[in-house]
Structures are given as structure tokens and as C-alpha cells.
């Protein structure tokens, strides 16, 4: 067997210095910079005035914090969005009574989509994941006069491709939450109509 031995003394120093950056570049990768996204707000929609003395927000929904639930990974989780909606929009303008905002569901579920096979699929960007959002809440009004409740439920979904980046995914999730809240707001505002104080 023949072997070749290299002695560092035989290599020029400048050659060694040239090799060091190459090894350094190969040893590390550039981290992905996650873009910061805006917080959702609903103050611009104006107040919904209720003839009660105070407003309470109660969440019956608890995120499992594990797959298939991914709501805790959203830039603005649906639970946080509906809490912000209640804070921004509902106003207690009465002297007594309470309005309880009961959040029953605020889940986001991830489902892996079946991969299509065949020649055509090989040259097509496939959708790899589906995300289903469900938001359901009730405003329970406990007052001496005009008590009752108003409920709203909204559902939305979107799909993402197999090559979507983290930033593309977060933007899609935020847009999906915005659309979900738009639907929820419209239905809740309509159903709260009989209880609103002008």
C-alpha cells in the first residue's frame, strides 16, 4: 500500500491562511431572519356600547400546545385576537350588571395533505398542509333589564405549499386570522344589535 504524508512545514503559510475561511464557511449556516409582523387591533371599528357595569373575558378554550393544534405558533393566535377584539370593541356604559365574553373555541388545526404522484405532479408545486381555524364565542349579558346572549362562530382555512418558507407561512397565518376575525366581528356585531346602547 502506498500512502502520502503531508507535513505542514512543506505548505506555504499563505496557503494555510487561504484554506481557513473555506472551512469556516462550511461549518456554519446563515440563520433565517424571521420578519416581525404587526399586531392585530380593532379600535378603528368603534365601540359597541353595552348597558352593563363591567365586562369580563372568560376563555373556556385551552390550546393543547401540541400537534395537530398549531394556534400557539401563530404570530397572533386566534385566542389572543378575540381577546383583543373584546378589549377594543366592547364598552360598559351602564351602572350595574356584567357582560361575559365566553370564548368556547379558538383552534387552528394542521393537516398534512396527500402527495400527488405522477409525471405532472413532479413538475407542479404541491400544497402540503391545510390549516383550519375555528372561532366561537358568546357574549352573555346579565342585567336587571335586557339580559340575554349573542353568539358568533367563524371558520376559515388555507393551504400552504411544500416549499413555503417560515416567513411565508407566518404571513399566511396572519392573513387567515385577519379574515377569520373579520367574519367573526360582522356576525357578533349583528347579533349584539338588540343589546347595544346608542
Helices and strands as residue ranges (DSSP letters): G 8-10, H 13-27, G 43-45, E 48-50, E 54-59, G 71-73, H 78-89, E 90-92, E 98-112, H 119-122, E 127-142, E 148-161, H 166-192, G 193-195
